[in-house]
Amino acid sequence: MSNVRQHLNQPSAEVLSWLEYRLQAVAIGRLALRHVLTWDATPTIEISFAGRQIIEGKATAFTNGAIEAAIIHARALLEFLGLCGESQTKLREVTNRRRTDLGIEQFAGLSKVSVSKVVASYPGSAEKAQASMAYVVYLATKGLAHVTSSFGKHVEGSSLLEIAFRGVPALVVNNFYVPLGIPPPEYEPRGRKRVV
């Protein structure tokens, strides 16, 4: 992509691919988090490629990386939508973008998503909706991509992540794909039902 900010009528294949990749990462992180929340003790894992076992060990070999990647990609998608963190529990709208940043408002007929729109789209409390999205930004910035003494875990962290991992893709679909008349990608991983 060019490093010149411009107004675009339709997203390029490159932009659509970028969004799909990030949506898939968030969905896989949500799947991993869902599994982690059911464990009393970490189970073992076996990873196979083309039917050949390559890795064995604890399930966190998959879940930790998947959840952390989802946090980073969810933050990037929120920023694409025009949102950033004000605090651990509050969002604010992006005021200035870098010249090379890609934002939703660069596409014809679309504008940045407001904090009020985020909280209105969540069926639960407005505070929890905002806190979940802000927590993702906070975790990505202070917890993963930066070593700082100011980082602290939130007591409801897993619950907030689960809400954000559902909410961020819904915000992208409803504020980007739907208004542009573009079918959203199939980003949810296909699970396998097993008889227990």
C-alpha positions as CSV (number, residue, x, y, z in Angstrom):
1,M,0.0,0.0,0.0
2,S,1.1,3.5,-0.6
3,N,2.1,5.6,2.3
4,V,-0.1,8.5,1.2
5,R,-3.4,8.9,3.0
6,Q,-6.3,8.8,0.6
7,H,-10.0,8.3,0.4
8,L,-10.9,4.9,-1.0
9,N,-14.1,3.8,-2.6
10,Q,-13.6,0.1,-2.1
11,P,-11.0,-1.8,-0.1
12,S,-8.3,-3.5,-2.0
13,A,-7.7,-7.2,-1.9
14,E,-4.7,-6.5,0.3
15,V,-6.9,-4.6,2.9
16,L,-9.5,-7.4,2.9
17,S,-6.8,-10.0,3.4
18,W,-5.3,-8.0,6.3
19,L,-8.7,-7.7,8.0
20,E,-9.5,-11.4,7.5
21,Y,-6.2,-12.5,8.9
22,R,-6.8,-10.3,12.0
23,L,-10.4,-11.5,12.4
24,Q,-9.2,-15.1,12.3
25,A,-6.5,-14.5,14.9
26,V,-9.1,-13.0,17.3
27,A,-11.5,-15.9,16.7
28,I,-8.7,-18.5,17.3
29,G,-7.8,-16.6,20.5
30,R,-11.4,-16.7,21.6
31,L,-11.5,-20.5,21.0
32,A,-8.3,-20.9,23.1
33,L,-9.6,-18.7,25.9
34,R,-12.9,-20.7,25.9
35,H,-10.9,-23.9,26.5
36,V,-8.6,-22.4,29.1
37,L,-11.6,-21.3,31.2
38,T,-12.9,-24.8,31.4
39,W,-9.6,-26.4,32.8
40,D,-8.9,-27.1,36.5
41,A,-5.5,-28.3,35.4
42,T,-3.7,-27.7,32.1
43,P,-4.1,-30.8,29.8
44,T,-1.6,-32.1,27.4
45,I,-1.6,-31.4,23.7
46,E,-0.4,-33.2,20.6
47,I,0.0,-31.2,17.4
48,S,0.1,-32.9,14.1
49,F,0.8,-31.7,10.6
50,A,-0.6,-33.9,7.8
51,G,-1.2,-36.6,10.3
52,R,2.3,-36.6,11.7
53,Q,2.8,-35.6,15.3
54,I,5.2,-32.7,15.5
55,I,4.7,-31.2,19.0
56,E,3.6,-32.6,22.4
57,G,3.5,-30.9,25.8
58,K,1.1,-28.8,27.7
59,A,-1.9,-27.2,26.0
60,T,-0.6,-23.8,26.9
61,A,1.8,-24.3,24.0
62,F,-1.2,-23.4,21.8
63,T,-3.5,-21.4,24.1
64,N,-1.0,-18.8,25.4
65,G,0.2,-17.8,22.0
66,A,-3.3,-17.8,20.5
67,I,-4.7,-15.6,23.2
68,E,-1.8,-13.2,23.1
69,A,-2.0,-12.9,19.3
70,A,-5.7,-12.3,19.6
71,I,-5.1,-9.4,22.0
72,I,-2.7,-7.7,19.6
73,H,-4.9,-8.2,16.5
74,A,-8.0,-7.1,18.4
75,R,-6.2,-3.9,19.4
76,A,-5.2,-3.3,15.8
77,L,-8.8,-3.8,14.6
78,L,-10.0,-1.4,17.3
79,E,-7.5,1.2,16.1
80,F,-8.6,0.6,12.5
81,L,-12.1,1.4,13.6
82,G,-10.9,4.6,15.2
83,L,-10.6,3.6,18.8
84,C,-7.8,3.6,21.3
85,G,-7.4,3.3,25.1
86,E,-7.7,6.2,27.5
87,S,-7.2,4.0,30.6
88,Q,-7.5,0.3,31.6
89,T,-11.3,0.6,31.5
90,K,-12.1,3.6,29.2
91,L,-11.9,4.0,25.4
92,R,-11.5,7.2,23.4
93,E,-11.6,7.9,19.8
94,V,-8.4,8.3,17.8
95,T,-7.8,12.0,17.1
96,N,-4.7,11.9,15.0
97,R,-3.5,9.1,12.7
98,R,-0.1,8.7,11.3
99,R,0.1,9.4,7.6
100,T,0.6,5.7,6.9
101,D,-2.2,4.5,9.2
102,L,-5.2,2.8,7.5
103,G,-8.5,3.8,9.1
104,I,-12.1,3.0,8.5
105,E,-12.9,6.7,7.7
106,Q,-10.7,6.5,4.6
107,F,-13.4,4.4,2.9
108,A,-16.3,6.2,1.1
109,G,-19.3,6.6,3.4
110,L,-17.7,5.3,6.5
111,S,-16.6,7.1,9.6
112,K,-14.7,6.3,12.8
113,V,-16.7,4.2,15.3
114,S,-17.6,6.3,18.4
115,V,-17.3,5.0,21.9
116,S,-21.1,5.5,22.3
117,K,-21.6,3.2,19.3
118,V,-19.4,0.5,20.9
119,V,-21.3,0.5,24.1
120,A,-24.7,0.7,22.4
121,S,-23.9,-2.4,20.4
122,Y,-23.3,-4.6,23.5
123,P,-26.4,-6.2,25.0
124,G,-24.9,-5.9,28.5
125,S,-23.9,-2.9,30.6
126,A,-22.2,0.0,28.9
127,E,-19.4,0.0,31.4
128,K,-18.6,-3.7,30.7
129,A,-18.6,-3.1,27.0
130,Q,-16.2,-0.2,27.2
131,A,-14.0,-1.9,29.8
132,S,-13.7,-5.0,27.6
133,M,-12.4,-3.1,24.6
134,A,-10.2,-0.8,26.7
135,Y,-8.7,-3.8,28.5
136,V,-7.6,-5.3,25.2
137,V,-5.8,-2.1,24.2
138,Y,-4.3,-1.9,27.7
139,L,-3.1,-5.5,27.6
140,A,-1.6,-5.2,24.2
141,T,0.2,-2.0,25.1
142,K,1.2,-2.5,28.7
143,G,1.0,-6.2,29.1
144,L,2.4,-7.7,25.9
145,A,4.3,-5.2,23.8
146,H,5.9,-3.3,26.6
147,V,7.5,-4.1,30.0
148,T,6.3,-1.7,32.6
149,S,5.8,-1.5,36.3
150,S,2.4,0.1,35.7
151,F,0.8,-3.1,34.3
152,G,-1.7,-4.8,36.6
153,K,-4.2,-7.6,35.9
154,H,-7.9,-6.8,36.0
155,V,-9.9,-9.0,38.4
156,E,-12.4,-9.7,35.6
157,G,-9.7,-10.0,32.9
158,S,-10.8,-13.3,31.4
159,S,-14.4,-12.2,31.2
160,L,-13.5,-8.9,29.6
161,L,-11.3,-10.7,27.0
162,E,-14.1,-13.0,26.1
163,I,-16.5,-10.1,25.6
164,A,-13.9,-8.2,23.5
165,F,-13.0,-11.3,21.4
166,R,-16.7,-11.5,20.5
167,G,-17.3,-7.8,20.2
168,V,-14.4,-6.6,18.1
169,P,-15.2,-8.9,15.1
170,A,-18.9,-7.9,15.4
171,L,-17.9,-4.2,15.3
172,V,-15.7,-4.7,12.2
173,V,-18.4,-6.7,10.4
174,N,-21.2,-4.2,11.3
175,N,-19.3,-1.0,10.7
176,F,-17.1,-2.0,7.7
177,Y,-18.3,-5.0,5.7
178,V,-22.1,-4.4,6.0
179,P,-22.1,-0.7,5.1
180,L,-19.8,-1.4,2.1
181,G,-22.0,-4.3,1.0
182,I,-19.1,-6.7,1.2
183,P,-19.8,-10.2,2.6
184,P,-17.6,-10.7,5.7
185,P,-15.0,-13.5,5.5
186,E,-15.5,-16.8,7.3
187,Y,-13.1,-16.1,10.1
188,E,-14.4,-18.5,12.8
189,P,-12.3,-21.7,13.1
190,R,-14.1,-24.9,12.3
191,G,-14.3,-27.1,15.4
192,R,-14.6,-30.8,15.6
193,K,-17.3,-32.3,17.7
194,R,-16.1,-35.2,19.8
195,V,-17.9,-37.9,21.7
196,V,-16.8,-37.8,25.3
